[in-house]
Amino acid sequence: MDTMGAFESYVSAIQTGSLSGAARLRKMSQPAVSQQISALEALYETKLLHRERSGVRMTQSGELLYKHAVIILDEKEALQVALENLVGNVAGTLTITATVSVSQHLLGNVIVQLAEQHPGMKLVLRADDRVLNLATEGIDLAIRAGKVGSGDGVVRKIAALTMMHVATPDYLDIHGRPKKPEELINLEYIQFRHDDDQIATLLSSGDQMIQVPIKTGLTAQLPDLMFRALYGNLGYARTPQFLVTEAIKNGQLEEVLPQWRIPDLELYLVYPTRETLSPRIMAFLKVLFINLETTEGVKIVASAKQIFMS
């Protein structure tokens, strides 16, 4: 019997809430997961789970086994990391998740450079604007902008993204260029879904900070849709600077109210609660920070840079 594998299936079933969830996480069939858990019940001669239509629920014995299984699996992972650090080996699979825009525009070069430096390493990138749970989704590292979720690992701020309001020159020629914050209401705001139905925006200039009303004309569910609307002259939008640097330089877009700033968007790392990060994660982060340093509109947190690039 593969006791360690059975522990992994059991813990996955508890964390995902179902045998089918554990099967997806473990990349196994549901009957195989069920068989492993049944083998554990036979080994310890006790019932571990109540199998219900809504999912699974631990018995008292199951709670005790879960507690110890998590410790055992964490120790196994810690041993693996320690051995990899000892021999300086950077290989195996690293699964990360990031927002769609970060994945498309910040991680492209990182993936290429990482493959060149560490050919024995396989990177799985899940581009998703949802906040995914590291444990239940089998993710090693998350890069999150703004929203970080809760309860699934260590959260560390690594950078601040400069944000700006932009529109096409043609749109502003027709509808006017605001000279004062209160004139924003005269323009149609293209809202990305993560803005949560904004009716006002926070602006600052020097020591002055004000909140001004905005008028939403369209809510886009995907970054590409937001930019299609933007270039289609349907309004102005809020976006990280790194996404529009080239468009502003070549005159395709123009900053709206450049004398007034909008709050930065914070960029976070989320990773499992372990004292030592694996060589795979450290190799990825080193290349990531090198690329962030040369990206306009990205301000790296000095303490994070010191930790992950030392």
C-alpha positions as CSV (number, residue, x, y, z in Angstrom):
1,M,0.0,0.0,0.0
2,D,1.2,3.5,-0.9
3,T,0.5,5.0,2.5
4,M,1.9,8.5,1.6
5,G,-0.2,8.6,-1.5
6,A,-3.2,7.6,0.5
7,F,-2.5,10.4,3.0
8,E,-2.4,12.8,0.1
9,S,-5.7,11.6,-1.2
10,Y,-7.3,11.8,2.2
11,V,-6.0,15.3,2.9
12,S,-7.1,16.4,-0.6
13,A,-10.6,15.1,0.0
14,I,-10.9,17.0,3.2
15,Q,-9.5,20.2,1.8
16,T,-11.6,20.1,-1.4
17,G,-14.7,18.8,0.4
18,S,-15.3,15.8,-1.9
19,L,-13.8,12.7,-3.5
20,S,-14.2,14.2,-6.9
21,G,-12.3,17.3,-5.9
22,A,-9.5,15.2,-4.5
23,A,-9.4,13.2,-7.8
24,R,-9.1,16.4,-9.8
25,L,-6.3,17.7,-7.5
26,R,-4.5,14.4,-7.5
27,K,-5.1,13.8,-11.2
28,M,-6.5,10.4,-10.5
29,S,-9.9,8.8,-11.0
30,Q,-12.5,9.1,-8.2
31,P,-12.7,5.3,-7.7
32,A,-8.9,5.3,-7.2
33,V,-9.1,8.0,-4.5
34,S,-11.9,6.2,-2.8
35,Q,-10.0,3.0,-2.9
36,Q,-6.9,4.6,-1.2
37,I,-9.1,6.1,1.6
38,S,-10.8,2.7,2.1
39,A,-7.3,1.2,2.4
40,L,-6.5,3.7,5.1
41,E,-9.7,2.8,6.9
42,A,-8.7,-0.9,6.7
43,L,-5.2,-0.2,7.8
44,Y,-6.3,1.7,10.9
45,E,-9.4,-0.4,11.4
46,T,-11.7,2.7,11.8
47,K,-14.1,4.7,9.7
48,L,-12.5,8.0,8.6
49,L,-15.2,9.7,6.5
50,H,-18.9,10.0,6.2
51,R,-19.6,10.0,2.5
52,E,-22.6,12.2,1.8
53,R,-24.3,13.5,-1.3
54,S,-23.0,17.0,-0.6
55,G,-19.4,15.8,-0.1
56,V,-17.4,14.2,2.7
57,R,-17.3,14.8,6.4
58,M,-14.6,13.6,8.9
59,T,-15.4,11.2,11.7
60,Q,-13.7,11.7,15.1
61,S,-11.0,9.2,14.0
62,G,-10.8,11.0,10.7
63,E,-10.1,14.4,12.4
64,L,-7.2,12.8,14.3
65,L,-5.7,11.2,11.1
66,Y,-6.1,14.4,9.2
67,K,-4.2,16.3,11.8
68,H,-1.2,13.9,11.7
69,A,-1.4,13.3,7.9
70,V,-0.9,17.1,7.3
71,I,2.1,17.1,9.6
72,I,3.6,14.1,7.9
73,L,3.1,15.5,4.4
74,D,4.5,18.9,5.4
75,E,7.6,17.1,6.8
76,K,7.9,15.1,3.5
77,E,7.8,18.4,1.6
78,A,10.3,20.0,3.9
79,L,12.7,17.1,3.4
80,Q,12.4,17.4,-0.3
81,V,13.1,21.1,-0.2
82,A,16.1,20.6,2.1
83,L,17.6,17.9,-0.2
84,E,17.0,20.2,-3.3
85,N,18.7,23.1,-1.5
86,L,21.6,20.8,-0.5
87,V,22.4,19.8,-4.1
88,G,21.3,23.1,-5.6
89,N,18.9,21.2,-7.9
90,V,16.3,23.3,-9.7
91,A,14.0,20.8,-11.4
92,G,10.4,19.4,-11.4
93,T,7.1,21.2,-11.8
94,L,6.2,24.6,-10.4
95,T,2.5,25.5,-10.6
96,I,1.7,29.2,-10.3
97,T,-1.4,31.4,-10.7
98,A,-1.7,35.1,-11.6
99,T,-4.3,37.4,-13.0
100,V,-4.8,37.4,-16.8
101,S,-3.2,40.8,-17.4
102,V,-0.2,40.0,-15.2
103,S,0.2,36.6,-16.9
104,Q,0.1,38.0,-20.4
105,H,2.2,41.2,-19.9
106,L,4.6,40.5,-17.0
107,L,5.3,36.8,-17.0
108,G,6.0,36.1,-20.7
109,N,9.7,37.0,-20.5
110,V,9.9,35.3,-17.1
111,I,8.8,32.0,-18.5
112,V,11.2,32.2,-21.4
113,Q,14.2,33.1,-19.3
114,L,13.4,30.5,-16.7
115,A,13.3,27.8,-19.3
116,E,16.7,28.9,-20.6
117,Q,18.3,29.0,-17.2
118,H,16.7,25.8,-15.8
119,P,15.8,23.4,-18.6
120,G,14.9,20.7,-16.1
121,M,12.1,22.8,-14.6
122,K,8.5,22.7,-15.9
123,L,6.3,25.7,-15.2
124,V,2.5,25.5,-15.2
125,L,0.9,28.9,-15.4
126,R,-2.8,29.3,-14.5
127,A,-4.0,32.7,-15.7
128,D,-7.1,33.4,-13.7
129,D,-8.7,36.6,-12.3
130,R,-10.4,34.5,-9.5
131,V,-8.6,34.1,-6.2
132,L,-7.7,30.4,-6.2
133,N,-7.0,28.5,-3.1
134,L,-3.4,27.1,-3.1
135,A,-4.2,24.0,-1.1
136,T,-7.3,22.8,-2.9
137,E,-6.1,23.7,-6.4
138,G,-2.6,22.3,-6.1
139,I,-0.8,25.6,-6.6
140,D,2.7,26.4,-5.4
141,L,2.7,30.1,-5.7
142,A,0.2,32.9,-6.5
143,I,0.8,36.4,-7.8
144,R,-2.2,38.6,-6.9
145,A,-3.1,42.2,-7.6
146,G,-5.3,44.0,-5.2
147,K,-7.3,41.1,-3.7
148,V,-5.4,38.3,-1.9
149,G,-8.1,36.2,-0.4
150,S,-7.5,34.6,3.0
151,G,-6.4,31.6,4.9
152,D,-4.3,29.8,2.3
153,G,-0.7,30.8,2.9
154,V,1.9,33.5,3.5
155,V,1.0,36.8,1.9
156,R,3.8,39.3,1.1
157,K,3.6,42.6,-0.7
158,I,6.2,42.7,-3.4
159,A,5.4,45.8,-5.5
160,A,3.0,48.6,-6.2
161,L,1.6,49.1,-9.7
162,T,1.2,52.7,-10.9
163,M,-2.4,53.1,-12.1
164,M,-3.8,55.7,-14.5
165,H,-6.9,56.8,-16.3
166,V,-6.5,56.7,-20.1
167,A,-8.6,57.3,-23.2
168,T,-7.9,57.6,-26.9
169,P,-7.1,61.1,-28.2
170,D,-10.1,60.8,-30.6
171,Y,-12.5,60.2,-27.7
172,L,-11.1,63.2,-25.8
173,D,-11.2,65.4,-28.9
174,I,-15.0,64.7,-29.1
175,H,-16.0,64.7,-25.4
176,G,-13.4,67.1,-24.0
177,R,-10.3,66.8,-21.8
178,P,-11.2,67.2,-18.1
179,K,-9.3,70.1,-16.5
180,K,-10.8,69.5,-13.1
181,P,-11.6,66.2,-11.3
182,E,-15.3,67.0,-11.2
183,E,-15.3,67.0,-15.0
184,L,-14.7,63.3,-15.1
185,I,-18.5,62.8,-14.8
186,N,-18.8,64.1,-18.4
187,L,-16.9,61.0,-19.7
188,E,-18.1,57.4,-19.9
189,Y,-16.1,55.1,-17.6
190,I,-15.3,51.6,-18.9
191,Q,-15.3,49.5,-15.8
192,F,-13.4,46.3,-15.4
193,R,-15.4,43.8,-13.3
194,H,-12.8,43.9,-10.4
195,D,-13.7,47.5,-9.8
196,D,-16.9,46.4,-8.0
197,D,-19.5,48.8,-9.5
198,Q,-17.6,52.0,-8.8
199,I,-19.6,55.2,-8.5
200,A,-16.7,57.4,-7.5
201,T,-12.9,57.4,-7.8
202,L,-10.2,58.5,-5.4
203,L,-7.8,61.2,-6.7
204,S,-4.8,62.9,-5.2
205,S,-2.6,65.8,-6.0
206,G,0.2,66.7,-3.6
207,D,-1.3,66.6,-0.1
208,Q,-4.9,66.9,-1.4
209,M,-7.1,63.8,-1.7
210,I,-10.6,63.9,-3.0
211,Q,-13.3,61.5,-4.2
212,V,-15.1,62.4,-7.3
213,P,-18.2,60.8,-8.9
214,I,-17.9,58.8,-12.2
215,K,-20.4,57.6,-14.7
216,T,-20.1,54.0,-15.8
217,G,-21.0,53.3,-19.4
218,L,-19.8,49.7,-19.8
219,T,-18.6,46.9,-17.5
220,A,-16.1,44.5,-19.2
221,Q,-15.6,41.0,-17.9
222,L,-12.1,40.5,-19.5
223,P,-9.1,42.8,-19.9
224,D,-9.2,42.3,-23.7
225,L,-12.8,43.5,-23.8
226,M,-12.0,46.6,-21.7
227,F,-9.2,47.5,-24.2
228,R,-11.5,46.8,-27.2
229,A,-14.0,49.3,-25.7
230,L,-11.2,51.7,-25.0
231,Y,-9.8,51.7,-28.5
232,G,-13.3,51.7,-29.9
233,N,-13.7,55.2,-28.3
234,L,-16.4,54.1,-25.8
235,G,-14.9,55.9,-22.9
236,Y,-11.9,56.0,-20.5
237,A,-10.5,53.3,-18.3
238,R,-8.4,52.6,-15.2
239,T,-5.4,50.5,-16.0
240,P,-1.8,49.7,-14.7
241,Q,0.8,51.9,-16.5
242,F,2.8,48.9,-17.7
243,L,-0.2,47.8,-19.9
244,V,-0.3,51.2,-21.7
245,T,3.2,52.5,-21.7
246,E,3.8,51.9,-25.4
247,A,0.3,53.0,-26.4
248,I,0.9,56.4,-24.7
249,K,4.3,56.8,-26.3
250,N,3.0,56.2,-29.8
251,G,-0.1,58.4,-29.3
252,Q,-2.7,55.7,-29.4
253,L,-3.8,56.5,-25.8
254,E,-3.6,59.6,-23.6
255,E,-3.6,59.9,-19.8
256,V,-6.7,61.6,-18.4
257,L,-6.2,64.3,-15.8
258,P,-2.4,63.6,-15.5
259,Q,-2.0,66.1,-12.7
260,W,-4.2,64.0,-10.5
261,R,-3.1,60.5,-9.4
262,I,-5.2,57.4,-8.5
263,P,-4.2,54.9,-5.9
264,D,-1.6,52.3,-6.7
265,L,-2.6,48.7,-7.1
266,E,-0.6,46.4,-4.8
267,L,1.0,43.3,-6.0
268,Y,1.3,40.3,-3.6
269,L,2.9,36.9,-3.5
270,V,1.0,34.1,-1.8
271,Y,2.9,30.9,-1.0
272,P,2.5,27.9,1.3
273,T,3.4,28.3,5.0
274,R,6.9,26.8,5.0
275,E,10.1,28.1,6.5
276,T,12.1,27.3,3.4
277,L,10.9,27.9,-0.1
278,S,11.8,25.4,-2.7
279,P,14.6,26.1,-5.2
280,R,12.0,26.1,-7.9
281,I,10.1,29.0,-6.3
282,M,13.3,30.9,-5.5
283,A,14.5,30.5,-9.1
284,F,11.2,31.8,-10.5
285,L,11.1,34.7,-8.1
286,K,14.7,35.8,-8.9
287,V,13.8,36.0,-12.6
288,L,10.5,37.7,-11.8
289,F,12.1,40.5,-9.8
290,I,14.8,41.1,-12.5
291,N,12.0,41.7,-15.0
292,L,9.9,43.8,-12.6
293,E,12.9,46.1,-12.1
294,T,12.9,47.1,-15.7
295,T,9.1,47.5,-16.1
296,E,7.8,51.0,-16.1
297,G,5.1,51.7,-13.5
298,V,6.3,48.9,-11.1
299,K,7.7,50.0,-7.8
300,I,9.3,47.0,-6.0
301,V,9.2,46.7,-2.2
302,A,12.9,46.8,-1.1
303,S,12.5,44.3,1.7
304,A,10.9,41.7,-0.7
305,K,13.6,42.2,-3.2
306,Q,16.3,41.6,-0.6
307,I,14.6,38.4,0.6
308,F,13.9,36.8,-2.8
309,M,17.0,38.0,-4.7
310,S,19.7,37.4,-2.1
